[in-house]
């Protein structure tokens, strides 16, 4: 199957809220139904943005495969799925860029509100262009690898030095960045 067709089929397959919720509930929550299909809402897959530091400006254009948000308590969580038909040795970096772009997009929304707020600001709030109690919503991205070969690419948890941070550091990093193919998970074949 040609890559473009497979990519479109993959995106369509995981846009289904029941499948999407099942994947996250199994992988992230050990089979416990935490993510409810009816609470999932599609988000704009375009996470492009502008990174600007004083006289330097860089535009980045990135589009995610499937991204949804769901209520998690009072707030919401952003959940993303990336498909991978071929081993991608920079996949952990790609995850970090997508997630960082999602955080940047939300930060820029906060800064737009901040500029309109004419109230008194602390020096720290002025510098960061956000208030002390402003928060960014968590982003969790999973990669589903559906290639023919055994995944031999890196997983981010192997790239960080977690020797002194204990088990939770490795567990969190695996949840957020490990391609599912590396743990033996194979999605339903979509041919």
C-alpha positions as a Markdown table, in Angstrom:
| # | Residue | x | y | z |
|---|---|---|---|---|
| 1 | Unk | 0.0 | 0.0 | 0.0 |
| 2 | Unk | 1.5 | 3.3 | -0.9 |
| 3 | Unk | 2.4 | 5.6 | 2.0 |
| 4 | Unk | 0.0 | 8.4 | 1.3 |
| 5 | Unk | -3.0 | 6.0 | 1.1 |
| 6 | Unk | -1.9 | 4.2 | 4.3 |
| 7 | Unk | -1.6 | 7.5 | 6.1 |
| 8 | Unk | -5.1 | 8.7 | 5.1 |
| 9 | Unk | -6.6 | 5.3 | 6.1 |
| 10 | Unk | -4.7 | 5.4 | 9.5 |
| 11 | Unk | -6.0 | 8.9 | 10.3 |
| 12 | Unk | -9.5 | 8.0 | 9.4 |
| 13 | Unk | -9.3 | 4.8 | 11.5 |
| 14 | Unk | -8.1 | 6.6 | 14.6 |
| 15 | Unk | -10.5 | 9.6 | 14.2 |
| 16 | Unk | -13.2 | 7.2 | 15.5 |
| 17 | Unk | -13.7 | 8.2 | 19.2 |
| 18 | Unk | -14.3 | 4.6 | 20.4 |
| 19 | Unk | -11.0 | 3.4 | 18.9 |
| 20 | Unk | -9.1 | 6.5 | 20.0 |
| 21 | Unk | -10.4 | 6.2 | 23.6 |
| 22 | Unk | -9.7 | 2.4 | 23.7 |
| 23 | Unk | -6.1 | 3.0 | 22.6 |
| 24 | Unk | -5.4 | 5.6 | 25.3 |
| 25 | Unk | -7.3 | 3.6 | 28.0 |
| 26 | Unk | -5.3 | 0.5 | 27.3 |
| 27 | Unk | -1.9 | 2.1 | 26.8 |
| 28 | Unk | -1.9 | 4.9 | 29.3 |
| 29 | Unk | -4.4 | 3.7 | 31.9 |
| 30 | Unk | -3.8 | 0.0 | 31.9 |
| 31 | Unk | -7.3 | -0.9 | 30.5 |
| 32 | Unk | -9.2 | 1.3 | 33.0 |
| 33 | Unk | -11.9 | 3.4 | 31.2 |
| 34 | Unk | -10.7 | 6.9 | 32.0 |
| 35 | Unk | -11.1 | 8.5 | 28.5 |
| 36 | Unk | -14.8 | 8.4 | 27.4 |
| 37 | Unk | -15.4 | 8.4 | 23.7 |
| 38 | Unk | -18.3 | 10.8 | 24.0 |
| 39 | Unk | -16.1 | 13.3 | 25.8 |
| 40 | Unk | -13.5 | 13.5 | 23.0 |
| 41 | Unk | -13.5 | 16.5 | 20.7 |
| 42 | Unk | -11.4 | 16.9 | 17.5 |
| 43 | Unk | -8.8 | 19.7 | 17.5 |
| 44 | Unk | -7.1 | 21.5 | 14.7 |
| 45 | Unk | -4.2 | 19.3 | 13.6 |
| 46 | Unk | -2.2 | 22.3 | 12.5 |
| 47 | Unk | 0.3 | 23.2 | 15.3 |
| 48 | Unk | 2.3 | 25.6 | 13.2 |
| 49 | Unk | 3.7 | 28.6 | 14.9 |
| 50 | Unk | 6.2 | 31.4 | 15.1 |
| 51 | Unk | 9.1 | 31.3 | 17.5 |
| 52 | Unk | 10.3 | 34.8 | 18.2 |
| 53 | Unk | 13.2 | 36.0 | 20.4 |
| 54 | Unk | 14.1 | 39.7 | 20.2 |
| 55 | Unk | 15.3 | 40.1 | 16.6 |
| 56 | Unk | 15.0 | 36.5 | 15.6 |
| 57 | Unk | 11.9 | 35.0 | 14.1 |
| 58 | Unk | 11.4 | 31.5 | 12.8 |
| 59 | Unk | 8.2 | 29.9 | 11.5 |
| 60 | Unk | 7.6 | 26.2 | 11.9 |
| 61 | Unk | 4.9 | 24.4 | 9.9 |
| 62 | Unk | 3.8 | 21.1 | 11.5 |
| 63 | Unk | 0.6 | 19.1 | 11.2 |
| 64 | Unk | -0.3 | 16.2 | 13.5 |
| 65 | Unk | -2.0 | 13.0 | 12.4 |
| 66 | Unk | -4.9 | 12.9 | 14.9 |
| 67 | Unk | -5.4 | 15.2 | 17.9 |
| 68 | Unk | -8.3 | 15.4 | 20.3 |
| 69 | Unk | -9.0 | 17.0 | 23.6 |
| 70 | Unk | -11.1 | 15.6 | 26.5 |
| 71 | Unk | -12.3 | 16.8 | 29.8 |
| 72 | Unk | -10.2 | 15.5 | 32.7 |
| 73 | Unk | -11.7 | 16.7 | 35.9 |
| 74 | Unk | -12.2 | 20.4 | 35.6 |
| 75 | Unk | -9.6 | 21.0 | 32.9 |
| 76 | Unk | -8.8 | 19.2 | 29.6 |
| 77 | Unk | -6.0 | 17.1 | 28.3 |
| 78 | Unk | -4.7 | 17.1 | 24.7 |
| 79 | Unk | -4.2 | 13.6 | 23.2 |
| 80 | Unk | -2.4 | 12.9 | 20.0 |
| 81 | Unk | -1.7 | 9.9 | 17.8 |
| 82 | Unk | 1.1 | 9.8 | 15.2 |
| 83 | Unk | 1.2 | 7.0 | 12.7 |
| 84 | Unk | 4.5 | 5.5 | 11.6 |
| 85 | Unk | 4.8 | 3.0 | 8.7 |
| 86 | Unk | 8.6 | 3.1 | 8.6 |
| 87 | Unk | 11.1 | 3.2 | 11.4 |
| 88 | Unk | 11.9 | 6.8 | 12.2 |
| 89 | Unk | 15.1 | 7.2 | 14.2 |
| 90 | Unk | 14.2 | 10.8 | 15.2 |
| 91 | Unk | 10.7 | 9.9 | 16.4 |
| 92 | Unk | 11.3 | 11.0 | 20.0 |
| 93 | Unk | 12.5 | 14.4 | 18.7 |
| 94 | Unk | 9.4 | 14.6 | 16.4 |
| 95 | Unk | 7.2 | 14.0 | 19.5 |
| 96 | Unk | 9.0 | 16.7 | 21.4 |
| 97 | Unk | 8.6 | 19.2 | 18.5 |
| 98 | Unk | 4.8 | 18.4 | 18.1 |
| 99 | Unk | 4.2 | 18.7 | 21.8 |
| 100 | Unk | 6.3 | 21.8 | 22.2 |
| 101 | Unk | 4.4 | 23.4 | 19.3 |
| 102 | Unk | 1.1 | 22.5 | 21.0 |
| 103 | Unk | 2.3 | 24.2 | 24.2 |
| 104 | Unk | 3.6 | 27.2 | 22.2 |
| 105 | Unk | 0.2 | 27.6 | 20.5 |
| 106 | Unk | -1.6 | 27.6 | 23.9 |
| 107 | Unk | 1.0 | 30.0 | 25.4 |
| 108 | Unk | 0.5 | 32.4 | 22.6 |
| 109 | Unk | -3.3 | 32.4 | 23.3 |
| 110 | Unk | -2.5 | 33.2 | 26.9 |
| 111 | Unk | -0.2 | 36.1 | 25.9 |
| 112 | Unk | -2.9 | 37.6 | 23.6 |
| 113 | Unk | -5.2 | 37.7 | 26.6 |
| 114 | Unk | -2.4 | 39.0 | 28.8 |
| 115 | Unk | -1.8 | 42.0 | 26.4 |
| 116 | Unk | -5.5 | 43.0 | 26.6 |
| 117 | Unk | -5.4 | 42.9 | 30.5 |
| 118 | Unk | -4.7 | 46.4 | 31.7 |
| 119 | Unk | -4.4 | 45.4 | 35.3 |
| 120 | Unk | -1.3 | 45.7 | 37.5 |
| 121 | Unk | 1.3 | 43.1 | 36.6 |
| 122 | Unk | 4.3 | 41.9 | 38.6 |
| 123 | Unk | 7.7 | 42.1 | 37.1 |
| 124 | Unk | 7.7 | 38.3 | 36.6 |
| 125 | Unk | 4.3 | 38.4 | 35.0 |
| 126 | Unk | 5.5 | 41.2 | 32.7 |
| 127 | Unk | 8.6 | 39.2 | 31.7 |
| 128 | Unk | 6.8 | 35.9 | 31.0 |
| 129 | Unk | 3.6 | 37.5 | 29.6 |
| 130 | Unk | 1.5 | 35.2 | 31.7 |
| 131 | Unk | 0.3 | 35.2 | 35.3 |
| 132 | Unk | 1.7 | 33.0 | 38.0 |
| 133 | Unk | -1.5 | 30.9 | 38.1 |
| 134 | Unk | -1.8 | 30.4 | 34.3 |
| 135 | Unk | -1.4 | 26.8 | 33.3 |
| 136 | Unk | -0.8 | 24.9 | 30.1 |
| 137 | Unk | -2.9 | 21.8 | 29.4 |
| 138 | Unk | -1.0 | 18.4 | 29.3 |
| 139 | Unk | -0.3 | 16.9 | 25.9 |
| 140 | Unk | 0.2 | 13.2 | 25.6 |
| 141 | Unk | 1.2 | 11.8 | 22.2 |
| 142 | Unk | 1.4 | 8.1 | 21.2 |
| 143 | Unk | 3.0 | 6.7 | 18.1 |
| 144 | Unk | 1.5 | 3.7 | 16.5 |
| 145 | Unk | 4.0 | 1.9 | 14.4 |
| 146 | Unk | 2.5 | -0.4 | 11.8 |
| 147 | Unk | 5.5 | -1.2 | 9.7 |
| 148 | Unk | 6.7 | -4.7 | 8.6 |
| 149 | Unk | 10.0 | -4.7 | 10.4 |
| 150 | Unk | 10.4 | -5.0 | 14.2 |
| 151 | Unk | 10.8 | -1.5 | 15.6 |
| 152 | Unk | 14.5 | -0.9 | 16.4 |
| 153 | Unk | 14.3 | 2.8 | 16.6 |
| 154 | Unk | 14.9 | 4.8 | 19.8 |
| 155 | Unk | 12.4 | 5.4 | 22.5 |
| 156 | Unk | 12.8 | 8.6 | 24.5 |
| 157 | Unk | 12.9 | 6.9 | 27.8 |
| 158 | Unk | 16.2 | 5.3 | 26.7 |
| 159 | Unk | 17.6 | 8.7 | 25.7 |
| 160 | Unk | 17.2 | 10.4 | 29.1 |
| 161 | Unk | 19.3 | 9.7 | 32.1 |
| 162 | Unk | 16.8 | 8.5 | 34.7 |
| 163 | Unk | 19.2 | 6.5 | 36.8 |
| 164 | Unk | 18.7 | 8.6 | 39.9 |
| 165 | Unk | 15.1 | 9.7 | 39.2 |
| 166 | Unk | 13.5 | 6.3 | 39.9 |
| 167 | Unk | 10.9 | 4.2 | 38.1 |
| 168 | Unk | 8.4 | 7.0 | 37.7 |
| 169 | Unk | 10.7 | 9.0 | 35.4 |
| 170 | Unk | 11.0 | 6.0 | 33.0 |
| 171 | Unk | 7.3 | 5.2 | 33.2 |
| 172 | Unk | 6.2 | 8.8 | 32.4 |
| 173 | Unk | 8.6 | 9.1 | 29.5 |
| 174 | Unk | 7.5 | 5.7 | 28.1 |
| 175 | Unk | 3.9 | 6.7 | 28.3 |
| 176 | Unk | 4.5 | 10.0 | 26.5 |
| 177 | Unk | 7.0 | 9.0 | 23.9 |
| 178 | Unk | 7.4 | 5.3 | 23.2 |
| 179 | Unk | 6.2 | 4.1 | 19.9 |
| 180 | Unk | 3.6 | 1.4 | 20.5 |
| 181 | Unk | 5.2 | -0.9 | 18.0 |
| 182 | Unk | 8.2 | -1.2 | 20.3 |
| 183 | Unk | 6.1 | -2.8 | 23.0 |
| 184 | Unk | 4.5 | -5.3 | 20.6 |
| 185 | Unk | 1.2 | -3.5 | 20.1 |
| 186 | Unk | -0.1 | -3.7 | 16.6 |
| 187 | Unk | -3.3 | -2.0 | 15.5 |
| 188 | Unk | -6.0 | -3.8 | 13.7 |
| 189 | Unk | -4.8 | -4.2 | 10.2 |
| 190 | Unk | -6.3 | -1.5 | 8.0 |
| 191 | Unk | -5.6 | -2.5 | 4.4 |
